[in-house]
């Protein structure tokens, strides 16, 4: 029998908690729910009990939702953290940028909460390494390439700063793109459709707010480390940017609408986030893994053996925690092995898988490892088998498992 998720709801108003109990009755088969009047009460319980998800109101006396989730983040980083708010003021947004994974507007719709939680739990269960789940759950930011960060700061401080120029710089950096889209797609901005490009995001937020977020709040974080690692981060950025262009073109060539092509570009740009995390947080282990790769061994196999998951799944889990659209998360998670994805109606996944095979070699691999793998079984299923031989040296497989995870 599947174990029920343990979810804690926190709100200082008894009537709100009573309404939550009633509205969530339909979820009793899937969720084991507890209700708390204060953050202090919850933290005391969490000293002896584990919760998979914490759902907290924002406006509470003594300890507000942002402060509570910040404490949960430090003490129990693996816990998924959800903030509920009926307010869209800048102060609330700024306070919850770091500690919250999911932003939902009040009143909370049970189905919306269920949808927000399910994909995250599914991806978490695919990872066998508890330490990686803990690491990803506690992450609130990613390192940006120093050169691009400096260019962005200079542009934002210029009296002639433009939305297009700012978006172009952000769109060339994996970390800044993820951070910006994470915030823009939160329910605070009530955007009808998911934003998938930095230019859309800058236009939605407005240049003034982006300037505040970057220069005062510090939503972007410049990498502080060795010159060698800075070069590797830049290489991942260049690779991801090139992959995005290819994925967008392939999606359009397949007859998909422009919004699918843009989402494919977004998924490709973000597909190396898992490697960015491993490079920063598990530097010695990750480098050792590349040095120890056996001849012909797919990168995803080596990553699973060392970290319990390939970098695609690691990145997808973080993107899922940050509220990215399910089709993009799916594409990043299963790009190397699309046959493992139960959904056969995701053109974004198909475009990313093909782009990884047609595009440049993954930049962290030794130069002697240019092999790319097509999942020919999947491509046949989705009617794209003709794309399996794009003119680049590849190895085909019916079960997936390529270097470009």
C-alpha positions as CSV (number, residue, x, y, z in Angstrom):
1,X,0.0,0.0,0.0
2,X,1.3,3.4,-1.0
3,X,2.3,5.5,2.1
4,X,0.3,8.7,2.5
5,X,2.1,12.0,2.4
6,X,2.4,13.8,5.7
7,X,1.3,17.4,5.3
8,X,1.3,20.2,7.9
9,X,-1.0,23.2,7.5
10,X,-0.2,26.4,9.5
11,X,-2.6,29.3,10.0
12,X,-3.2,31.5,13.1
13,X,-7.0,31.9,12.3
14,X,-9.1,28.9,13.6
15,X,-11.8,29.5,11.0
16,X,-9.2,29.2,8.2
17,X,-7.9,26.0,9.6
18,X,-11.4,24.6,9.9
19,X,-12.1,25.5,6.3
20,X,-8.9,23.9,5.3
21,X,-9.9,20.7,7.1
22,X,-13.2,20.6,5.3
23,X,-11.8,21.4,1.9
24,X,-9.1,18.8,2.1
25,X,-11.4,15.9,3.2
26,X,-11.3,14.4,-0.3
27,X,-7.5,14.0,0.1
28,X,-7.6,11.7,3.2
29,X,-6.8,8.7,1.1
30,X,-3.5,10.3,-0.1
31,X,-2.6,12.7,2.7
32,X,-2.1,12.4,6.4
33,X,-2.8,16.0,7.5
34,X,-2.0,17.9,10.7
35,X,-3.1,21.5,11.5
36,X,-1.2,24.1,13.6
37,X,-2.1,27.5,15.0
38,X,1.5,28.8,14.9
39,X,4.9,28.3,13.4
40,X,6.3,27.7,16.9
41,X,3.8,24.9,17.4
42,X,4.8,23.2,14.1
43,X,8.5,23.5,14.7
44,X,8.1,21.9,18.1
45,X,6.3,18.9,16.5
46,X,8.9,18.7,13.8
47,X,11.6,18.1,16.4
48,X,10.1,14.6,16.8
49,X,8.0,14.0,13.7
50,X,8.7,14.3,10.0
51,X,6.5,16.1,7.5
52,X,6.8,15.8,3.7
53,X,5.2,19.1,3.0
54,X,4.5,22.3,5.1
55,X,1.8,24.7,3.9
56,X,1.9,28.0,5.7
57,X,-0.1,31.2,5.7
58,X,2.0,34.3,5.1
59,X,0.5,36.8,7.5
60,X,0.7,35.5,11.0
61,X,1.7,37.2,14.3
62,X,5.0,36.4,16.1
63,X,6.4,34.3,13.3
64,X,5.1,34.9,9.8
65,X,5.1,32.3,7.0
66,X,8.4,33.5,5.5
67,X,10.2,33.2,8.9
68,X,8.6,29.8,9.5
69,X,9.6,28.4,6.1
70,X,13.1,29.8,6.6
71,X,13.4,27.8,9.8
72,X,12.0,24.7,8.1
73,X,14.5,25.1,5.3
74,X,17.5,25.1,7.7
75,X,16.2,22.4,10.0
76,X,14.5,20.1,7.5
77,X,15.7,21.0,4.0
78,X,14.0,17.9,2.4
79,X,10.6,19.2,3.3
80,X,8.6,20.8,0.4
81,X,7.6,24.3,1.5
82,X,4.4,26.0,0.3
83,X,3.4,29.6,1.1
84,X,-0.3,30.7,1.0
85,X,-1.0,34.4,0.6
86,X,-3.9,36.6,-0.2
87,X,-1.6,39.5,-0.8
88,X,0.6,40.4,-3.7
89,X,2.6,43.2,-2.2
90,X,6.3,43.5,-3.0
91,X,7.3,43.0,0.7
92,X,5.7,39.5,0.8
93,X,7.3,38.6,-2.5
94,X,10.8,39.6,-1.4
95,X,10.5,37.8,2.0
96,X,9.5,34.4,0.4
97,X,12.0,34.3,-2.5
98,X,14.4,32.1,-0.6
99,X,12.5,29.9,1.8
100,X,9.3,29.0,-0.3
101,X,9.2,26.4,-3.0
102,X,5.6,26.9,-4.1
103,X,3.5,30.1,-4.0
104,X,-0.3,29.7,-3.9
105,X,-3.0,32.3,-3.6
106,X,-5.7,32.1,-0.9
107,X,-8.2,30.5,-0.7
108,X,-6.4,27.3,-1.5
109,X,-8.0,25.0,-4.0
110,X,-7.3,21.3,-3.0
111,X,-6.9,20.3,-6.6
112,X,-4.4,23.0,-7.3
113,X,-2.4,22.0,-4.2
114,X,-2.6,18.3,-5.2
115,X,-1.3,19.2,-8.7
116,X,1.5,21.3,-7.2
117,X,2.6,18.5,-4.9
118,X,2.2,15.3,-7.0
119,X,4.9,16.0,-9.7
120,X,7.4,16.9,-7.0
121,X,6.8,13.8,-5.0
122,X,7.0,11.6,-8.1
123,X,10.4,13.0,-9.1
124,X,11.7,12.8,-5.5
125,X,10.8,9.1,-5.4
126,X,12.8,8.4,-8.5
127,X,16.0,9.6,-6.7
128,X,17.6,6.9,-4.6
129,X,20.0,9.2,-2.8
130,X,18.6,10.8,0.4
131,X,21.5,13.2,0.6
132,X,20.7,14.7,-2.9
133,X,17.0,15.2,-2.0
134,X,18.1,17.0,1.1
135,X,20.6,19.1,-0.8
136,X,18.1,20.1,-3.5
137,X,15.4,20.8,-1.0
138,X,17.6,23.3,0.8
139,X,18.8,25.1,-2.3
140,X,17.4,28.7,-2.8
141,X,19.8,29.9,-5.5
142,X,22.3,28.9,-8.2
143,X,25.7,30.3,-9.1
144,X,25.8,32.7,-12.1
145,X,28.8,33.1,-14.4
146,X,30.9,36.1,-13.2
147,X,31.3,37.7,-16.6
148,X,27.5,37.6,-17.3
149,X,26.6,38.7,-13.8
150,X,28.9,41.8,-14.2
151,X,27.4,42.6,-17.6
152,X,23.9,42.4,-16.1
153,X,24.7,44.7,-13.2
154,X,26.3,47.2,-15.5
155,X,23.2,47.1,-17.8
156,X,20.7,47.5,-14.9
157,X,22.7,50.5,-13.5
158,X,22.8,52.2,-16.9
159,X,20.3,55.0,-17.4
160,X,19.7,53.6,-20.9
161,X,18.9,50.0,-19.6
162,X,16.4,48.2,-21.8
163,X,14.2,45.2,-21.1
164,X,15.6,43.5,-24.3
165,X,19.2,44.0,-23.3
166,X,18.6,42.8,-19.7
167,X,16.7,39.7,-21.0
168,X,19.4,38.8,-23.5
169,X,22.1,38.8,-20.8
170,X,19.9,36.7,-18.4
171,X,19.0,34.3,-21.2
172,X,22.6,33.4,-21.6
173,X,23.0,32.3,-18.0
174,X,21.3,29.1,-16.8
175,X,21.1,30.2,-13.1
176,X,19.7,33.7,-13.8
177,X,17.1,32.3,-16.2
178,X,15.9,29.8,-13.6
179,X,15.8,32.3,-10.8
180,X,13.9,34.9,-12.9
181,X,11.3,32.4,-14.3
182,X,10.8,30.8,-10.9
183,X,9.7,34.1,-9.5
184,X,7.7,35.3,-12.5
185,X,5.6,32.1,-12.6
186,X,4.6,32.3,-8.9
187,X,1.0,32.9,-8.2
188,X,1.8,36.4,-6.9
189,X,1.8,37.8,-10.5
190,X,-1.4,35.9,-11.6
191,X,0.0,35.3,-15.1
192,X,-2.5,33.3,-17.2
193,X,0.1,31.3,-19.0
194,X,3.5,30.0,-17.9
195,X,6.4,32.3,-18.8
196,X,9.1,30.5,-20.6
197,X,11.6,33.2,-21.8
198,X,13.6,35.9,-19.9
199,X,12.1,38.6,-22.2
200,X,8.6,37.6,-21.3
201,X,9.6,37.6,-17.6
202,X,11.2,41.0,-17.7
203,X,8.2,42.5,-19.4
204,X,5.8,40.9,-16.9
205,X,7.8,42.1,-13.9
206,X,8.9,45.4,-15.3
207,X,12.4,46.6,-15.6
208,X,12.2,48.6,-12.3
209,X,11.3,45.5,-10.3
210,X,14.0,43.4,-12.0
211,X,16.5,46.1,-11.0
212,X,15.3,45.9,-7.4
213,X,15.4,42.2,-7.3
214,X,18.9,42.0,-8.8
215,X,20.6,45.0,-7.2
216,X,18.9,45.2,-3.8
217,X,17.3,41.9,-3.0
218,X,20.1,39.8,-4.6
219,X,18.0,37.3,-6.5
220,X,21.0,36.5,-8.6
221,X,24.2,35.2,-7.1
222,X,27.6,35.6,-8.7
223,X,29.8,32.5,-8.5
224,X,32.7,33.0,-6.1
225,X,35.3,30.3,-6.6
226,X,38.2,29.1,-8.8
227,X,38.9,30.3,-12.3
228,X,38.7,26.7,-13.5
229,X,35.1,26.3,-12.2
230,X,34.1,29.7,-13.6
231,X,35.2,28.4,-17.0
232,X,33.2,25.2,-16.5
233,X,30.1,27.2,-15.6
234,X,30.6,29.4,-18.7
235,X,30.9,26.2,-20.8
236,X,27.6,24.9,-19.4
237,X,26.0,28.2,-20.2
238,X,27.3,28.2,-23.8
239,X,26.2,24.6,-24.3
240,X,22.8,25.2,-22.9
241,X,22.2,28.3,-24.9
242,X,23.2,26.5,-28.1
243,X,20.9,23.6,-27.2
244,X,18.0,25.9,-26.7
245,X,18.3,27.3,-30.2
246,X,18.4,23.8,-31.7
247,X,15.4,22.6,-29.6
248,X,13.4,25.6,-30.6
249,X,14.1,25.0,-34.3
250,X,13.4,21.3,-34.1
251,X,10.1,22.0,-32.3
252,X,9.0,24.4,-35.1
253,X,10.2,21.9,-37.8
254,X,7.9,19.3,-36.3
255,X,4.9,21.6,-36.8
256,X,4.5,22.7,-33.2
257,X,3.1,26.1,-32.3
258,X,5.4,28.9,-31.3
259,X,4.7,28.6,-27.6
260,X,5.8,24.9,-27.6
261,X,9.0,25.9,-29.4
262,X,9.7,28.6,-26.8
263,X,9.1,26.1,-24.0
264,X,11.4,23.7,-25.8
265,X,14.1,26.4,-25.8
266,X,13.5,27.0,-22.1
267,X,13.7,23.3,-21.2
268,X,17.0,23.0,-23.2
269,X,18.5,26.0,-21.6
270,X,17.7,24.7,-18.1
271,X,18.6,21.0,-18.8
272,X,22.1,21.3,-17.4
273,X,21.0,22.8,-14.0
274,X,21.7,19.4,-12.3
275,X,25.3,19.5,-13.5
276,X,25.6,23.1,-12.3
277,X,24.5,21.9,-8.9
278,X,26.9,19.0,-8.8
279,X,29.7,21.1,-10.0
280,X,29.2,23.6,-7.2
281,X,28.1,21.4,-4.3
282,X,29.9,18.1,-5.0
283,X,32.9,19.4,-6.8
284,X,35.5,16.8,-5.9
285,X,33.1,13.9,-6.4
286,X,31.8,15.1,-9.7
287,X,35.3,15.7,-11.1
288,X,36.4,12.3,-9.9
289,X,33.4,10.7,-11.6
290,X,34.3,12.1,-15.0
291,X,37.9,11.0,-14.5
292,X,36.7,7.4,-13.8
293,X,34.2,7.1,-16.7
294,X,34.7,3.7,-18.3
295,X,35.0,3.5,-22.1
296,X,31.5,3.7,-23.6
297,X,29.8,4.2,-20.3
298,X,26.9,6.7,-20.5
299,X,27.2,9.7,-18.3
300,X,23.7,9.1,-16.8
301,X,24.9,5.6,-15.6
302,X,27.9,7.0,-13.9
303,X,25.9,9.8,-12.2
304,X,23.3,7.4,-10.9
305,X,26.0,5.2,-9.4
306,X,27.7,8.1,-7.7
307,X,24.7,10.4,-6.8
308,X,21.6,8.2,-7.0
309,X,20.3,10.1,-10.1
310,X,21.4,11.6,-13.4
311,X,21.9,15.4,-13.6
312,X,18.7,15.6,-15.6
313,X,16.6,14.2,-12.8
314,X,18.4,16.3,-10.2
315,X,17.7,19.5,-12.2
316,X,14.1,18.5,-12.9
317,X,13.4,18.0,-9.2
318,X,14.7,21.5,-8.4
319,X,12.7,23.0,-11.2
320,X,9.7,21.2,-10.0
321,X,10.2,22.5,-6.5
322,X,10.5,26.0,-8.0
323,X,7.1,25.7,-9.8
324,X,8.1,25.2,-13.4
325,X,5.5,23.8,-15.8
326,X,5.2,20.0,-15.8
327,X,6.0,19.5,-19.5
328,X,9.3,21.4,-19.0
329,X,10.2,19.5,-15.9
330,X,9.4,16.2,-17.7
331,X,11.6,17.1,-20.6
332,X,14.6,17.9,-18.4
333,X,14.0,14.8,-16.2
334,X,13.8,12.3,-19.1
335,X,15.8,14.0,-21.9
336,X,18.4,11.2,-22.1
337,X,15.9,8.4,-21.6
338,X,12.5,9.6,-23.0
339,X,11.2,6.0,-23.0
340,X,11.1,6.2,-19.2
341,X,8.6,9.0,-19.3
342,X,5.0,7.7,-19.2
343,X,3.7,10.7,-21.1
344,X,4.1,10.2,-24.8
345,X,2.4,13.5,-25.7
346,X,5.1,15.9,-24.7
347,X,6.7,17.5,-27.8
348,X,9.1,19.5,-25.6
349,X,10.7,16.3,-24.4
350,X,11.0,15.1,-28.0
351,X,12.6,18.3,-29.1
352,X,15.1,18.3,-26.2
353,X,16.1,14.7,-26.8
354,X,16.7,15.3,-30.5
355,X,18.6,18.6,-29.8
356,X,20.9,16.8,-27.3
357,X,21.8,14.3,-30.0
358,X,22.2,16.9,-32.8
359,X,23.8,19.6,-30.7
360,X,27.3,20.0,-29.3
361,X,28.8,17.4,-27.0
362,X,28.2,17.9,-23.3
363,X,31.1,20.2,-22.2
364,X,32.2,18.5,-19.0
365,X,32.9,15.2,-20.8
366,X,36.5,14.4,-21.9
367,X,37.2,15.3,-25.5
368,X,37.5,11.6,-26.3
369,X,33.8,11.0,-25.4
370,X,31.7,12.6,-28.2
371,X,29.2,9.7,-28.4
372,X,25.5,10.7,-28.3
373,X,22.6,8.2,-27.9
374,X,19.2,8.3,-29.6
375,X,16.3,6.5,-28.0
376,X,15.1,5.0,-31.3
377,X,12.2,3.1,-29.7
378,X,10.7,6.4,-28.3
379,X,11.3,8.3,-31.5
380,X,9.4,5.6,-33.4
381,X,6.5,5.8,-31.0
382,X,6.2,9.5,-31.4
383,X,6.6,9.5,-35.2
384,X,10.1,11.0,-35.2
385,X,12.2,8.0,-36.3
386,X,13.3,9.9,-39.4
387,X,15.2,12.3,-37.2
388,X,17.4,9.6,-35.7
389,X,20.2,10.2,-38.2
390,X,20.7,13.9,-38.3
391,X,24.2,13.6,-39.8
392,X,26.1,13.6,-36.5
393,X,28.0,10.6,-35.2
394,X,25.6,8.9,-32.9
395,X,24.7,5.6,-31.3
396,X,21.1,4.5,-31.4
397,X,19.3,2.5,-28.7
398,X,15.8,1.4,-27.9
399,X,16.2,2.0,-24.2
400,X,17.8,5.4,-23.9
401,X,20.7,6.3,-21.7
402,X,22.9,8.9,-23.3
403,X,25.7,11.2,-22.4
404,X,23.5,14.3,-22.7
405,X,21.3,13.6,-19.7
